[in-house]
Amino acid sequence: EKPMHKVRLSPFMMSKTEVTVGQFRAFIADTGYRTEAEKGDGAPVWVQGSWTTKADGNWKNPYFTQNDTHPVTCVSWEDATAYCEWLSREEGRPYRLPTEAEWEYACRAGSDSEYAFGSDARHLKQYAWYAENAGKKTQPVARKRANDWGLFDMHGNVAEWCNDVYDPA
């Protein structure tokens, strides 16, 4: 992103993949948690070439076929935070969403080029799922090449929640 600027980060760890449907399903089964979409007016879903909110749209019904190896979708920031809190209790160590700066640093994997693998977009299909190669739906995690730090799907597949937002100030 532009403009490039220096930030100071404390050491952190990040999952190699997005949270999968299977991982999220375990959280739901253990806690009985109901997502914001399930309690409210549904979720935005991609239907016939455009985003529309569907009352029955949620992580179990994103309006395309998924299995437990796909990244979970149709979850809010609150849902993602609740998952992190549950995982922290389950594993006895702290989990949280990354800050925007941490996420970008991890995505770039030490690179200052446009992508973690360089600036040649012709290589993007080796690292990322996007509309033209994914059939306009999510794909199982970790099927494309990882970045140099072993993180998968940092370019594409789904958007990830961060703990904060980018602030150019």
Secondary structure, 3 states (H helix, E strand, C coil): CCCCCCCCCCCCCCCCCCCEHHHHHHHHHHHCCCCHHHHCCCEEEEECCEEEEECCCECCECCCCCCCCCECCCCCHHHHHHHHHHHHHHHCCCCCCCCHHHHHHHHHCCCCCCECCECCHHHHHHHCCCHHHHCCCCCCCCCCCCCCCCCCCCCCCCCCCCCCCCCCC
